[in-house]
Amino acid sequence: MFHLSPLLNILYKLTRSAGKNILRDFSEIERLQSSIKNSQGFVDKSLRNLNQNIEDNLLKIKKDVKIFNIYEPSQQTCWLILPLDSEINFSRGIAEFMITVAYKENNKIIDCIFYNPTNDDAFFFGNGVGGSKNDFKLRVSEKKKISDSLISINYKNAANEELKILENLQISLKRKKINSRVNHSLFYEFSLLTEGKIDALAFYDSSENIKEIFSFILKETGGFFIEKLCNKKNLHLASNKYIGKIIKEMIENKYEDQ
């Protein structure tokens, strides 16, 4: 059994409490999806309330530690939060999104939690102790054959050149009859990687904090992280240690041929 640190226990209670409110709002969106003409105002209010709830409770834990959104420049010691990583999934009643909170101390991620309130799934990651999902230890998959793998691609906010590289990857996978999927929730897909349900995740993201968090988690779960695909600083690959090398070669060989 995975033993949670005191801080992860507190973060679990915090995210689960915050998740109850967002789940209520999600259920409302899901139930009324076909009849709501413009739910954006409702979604915006729900996300503001969620963000405020998380910040207020983090201040009770460590009142002198500053709180930063994952997409903001941060400090050596701080909280990093992403109240909801896929507004589009949430707003359309799709139950694939994550609440994320991480604690960084002396420029090192110490603890991190992902929480999906729709199914009450919590992913815990602690420095030096690995990761767990609802008391079960997490490890990336051991798939070695690309033909047996499932690859996820996340296009969110991808710039033109990086977008083309990801599109070419998806085309190559389809031609080789390799299974792939696309999802708007980066953290949901990454959670699938940590529990071995997918074998690689290629994505675009400019956040240094996300790179730090993902590198930390993959170190704890036996994974493989490449910060620069095709020498593009914002194009990344997270995977198990076998499939990642194959995908890297596939992407870079295709890129070099153009």
C-alpha positions in Angstrom: 0.0 0.0 0.0 1.2 3.5 -0.8 1.5 5.7 2.3 0.6 9.3 1.8 2.7 12.0 3.3 0.9 14.4 5.8 0.9 17.1 3.1 -0.7 14.8 0.4 -3.3 13.7 2.9 -4.2 17.4 3.4 -4.2 18.1 -0.3 -6.5 15.2 -0.9 -9.0 16.5 1.5 -8.7 20.0 0.0 -9.1 18.9 -3.6 -11.9 16.5 -2.8 -13.8 19.3 -0.9 -13.3 21.7 -3.8 -14.3 19.0 -6.2 -17.7 18.6 -4.6 -18.7 22.1 -5.8 -17.4 21.7 -9.3 -19.1 18.3 -9.5 -22.4 19.9 -8.7 -21.9 22.5 -11.5 -20.7 19.8 -13.9 -23.8 17.8 -13.2 -25.9 20.8 -14.0 -24.1 21.4 -17.3 -24.3 17.7 -18.2 -28.0 17.6 -17.5 -28.9 20.8 -19.4 -26.3 20.5 -22.1 -28.8 20.2 -25.0 -30.9 23.2 -23.8 -28.2 25.7 -22.8 -27.7 28.2 -25.6 -24.7 29.9 -24.0 -23.3 28.4 -20.8 -20.0 30.3 -20.9 -21.0 32.7 -18.1 -22.0 29.8 -15.8 -18.7 28.0 -16.6 -16.6 31.1 -16.0 -18.3 31.6 -12.6 -17.8 28.0 -11.6 -14.1 28.1 -12.5 -13.6 31.3 -10.6 -15.2 29.8 -7.5 -13.1 26.7 -7.8 -9.9 28.7 -8.1 -10.8 30.8 -5.1 -11.8 27.8 -3.0 -8.4 26.1 -3.7 -6.4 29.3 -3.0 -8.3 30.1 0.3 -7.6 26.6 1.6 -3.9 26.5 0.6 -3.4 29.7 2.5 -4.7 28.0 5.6 -2.0 25.2 5.2 1.0 27.5 4.5 0.0 31.1 4.8 3.4 32.5 3.9 3.8 30.4 0.7 2.7 32.1 -2.5 0.3 30.5 -5.0 0.9 30.5 -8.7 -1.1 29.1 -11.6 0.9 26.5 -13.4 1.1 28.8 -16.4 2.6 31.6 -14.5 6.3 32.2 -13.7 6.8 30.8 -10.2 9.3 30.9 -7.3 11.6 28.4 -5.8 9.2 27.6 -3.0 5.5 27.9 -3.8 2.2 26.2 -4.6 1.4 25.4 -8.2 -2.2 25.0 -9.1 -4.3 24.3 -12.2 -8.0 24.4 -11.0 -9.3 22.7 -14.1 -7.1 21.7 -17.1 -9.8 21.4 -19.7 -12.5 24.0 -19.8 -13.9 22.7 -23.1 -14.4 19.2 -21.7 -16.0 20.6 -18.5 -18.2 23.0 -20.5 -19.5 20.2 -22.8 -20.3 17.7 -20.0 -17.3 15.5 -20.8 -15.9 13.9 -17.6 -12.2 14.1 -18.5 -10.5 16.9 -16.6 -8.2 17.2 -13.6 -7.8 19.5 -10.6 -4.0 19.8 -10.0 -2.0 21.0 -7.0 1.7 20.7 -6.5 4.1 21.9 -3.8 7.5 23.1 -4.8 10.3 23.7 -2.2 13.8 24.9 -2.9 13.1 24.6 -6.6 12.1 20.9 -6.4 8.6 19.4 -6.6 7.9 17.6 -3.3 4.3 16.5 -3.6 1.6 16.6 -6.3 -2.0 15.5 -6.6 -4.4 15.1 -9.6 -8.0 14.8 -8.8 -11.0 14.0 -11.0 -14.2 14.8 -9.1 -16.5 13.0 -11.6 -15.2 9.6 -10.6 -13.5 10.4 -7.3 -10.1 9.3 -8.7 -7.1 10.8 -6.9 -3.5 10.4 -8.2 -0.8 11.0 -5.6 2.9 11.6 -6.3 5.5 12.0 -3.6 9.2 12.7 -3.8 11.2 9.5 -3.5 8.1 7.3 -2.8 6.5 7.0 -6.2 2.9 7.4 -7.2 -0.5 5.9 -6.4 -4.1 6.0 -7.5 -6.7 5.3 -4.8 -4.1 3.2 -2.8 -2.7 1.3 -5.8 0.9 1.9 -6.8 1.3 3.5 -10.2 3.8 2.5 -12.9 4.0 3.3 -16.5 3.4 0.4 -18.9 6.0 -2.2 -20.0 4.8 -2.3 -23.6 7.7 -2.8 -26.0 6.1 -3.2 -29.3 4.8 -0.1 -31.1 2.1 -2.3 -32.7 0.6 -3.1 -29.3 0.7 0.5 -28.0 -1.8 3.3 -27.6 -0.4 6.8 -28.2 -2.1 10.0 -27.1 -1.6 13.4 -28.9 -2.6 16.7 -27.4 -2.7 19.7 -29.8 -3.8 22.3 -27.3 -2.4 25.8 -28.2 0.2 24.2 -30.5 2.0 26.8 -32.7 2.0 26.3 -36.5 5.2 24.3 -36.9 4.7 22.2 -33.8 1.1 21.6 -34.8 2.3 20.2 -38.2 4.7 17.8 -36.5 2.0 16.5 -34.2 -0.4 16.1 -37.2 2.3 14.2 -39.1 2.7 11.9 -36.1 -1.0 11.1 -36.1 -0.9 10.4 -39.9 2.1 8.2 -39.5 0.4 6.2 -36.7 -2.7 5.8 -38.7 -0.8 4.5 -41.7 1.1 2.0 -39.6 -2.3 1.0 -38.0 -1.0 2.0 -34.5 -3.8 3.0 -32.1 -3.9 6.7 -31.2 -6.3 9.1 -29.4 -6.7 12.8 -29.0 -8.0 14.6 -25.8 -8.3 18.2 -24.7 -7.2 17.4 -21.2 -3.5 17.1 -20.9 -3.4 16.1 -17.3 -6.1 13.5 -17.8 -4.1 11.9 -20.5 -0.9 12.1 -18.4 -2.7 10.3 -15.6 -3.5 7.5 -18.0 0.2 7.2 -18.9 1.2 6.9 -15.2 -1.2 4.0 -14.7 -0.2 2.2 -17.9 -3.4 2.7 -19.9 -1.6 4.6 -22.6 2.1 4.2 -23.6 3.1 7.6 -24.8 1.8 11.2 -24.9 3.1 13.8 -27.4 2.1 17.3 -26.6 2.8 21.0 -27.0 3.1 23.2 -23.9 5.2 26.3 -23.0 4.9 26.0 -19.2 8.2 25.4 -17.4 6.1 24.3 -14.3 4.4 21.5 -16.3 7.8 20.2 -17.5 9.0 20.2 -13.9 5.9 18.4 -12.7 5.8 15.8 -15.5 9.6 15.1 -15.1 9.1 14.6 -11.4 6.2 12.3 -11.8 7.8 10.2 -14.5 10.9 9.7 -12.4 8.6 8.4 -9.6 6.7 6.1 -11.9 9.4 4.7 -14.2 8.7 6.8 -17.2 10.7 8.7 -19.9 10.4 12.4 -20.7 11.8 14.3 -23.6 11.7 18.1 -23.3 12.6 19.0 -26.9 11.3 17.0 -29.8 12.7 18.0 -33.1 14.7 20.6 -31.1 11.4 22.5 -30.4 11.5 23.7 -26.8 7.8 23.5 -26.3 7.2 20.1 -28.0 7.4 17.2 -25.6 7.1 13.5 -25.2 6.2 11.5 -22.1 6.1 7.8 -22.3 7.3 4.4 -21.0 11.0 3.8 -21.6 10.5 1.6 -24.7 7.7 3.2 -26.8 9.1 6.7 -26.2 12.3 6.0 -28.1 10.4 4.6 -31.0 8.0 7.5 -31.2 10.9 10.0 -30.9 12.6 8.4 -33.9 9.3 8.3 -35.9 8.7 12.0 -35.3 12.2 13.2 -35.9 12.8 11.1 -39.0 9.6 12.4 -40.5 10.6 15.9 -39.6 14.0 15.6 -41.1 12.6 14.3 -44.4 10.5 17.4 -44.9 
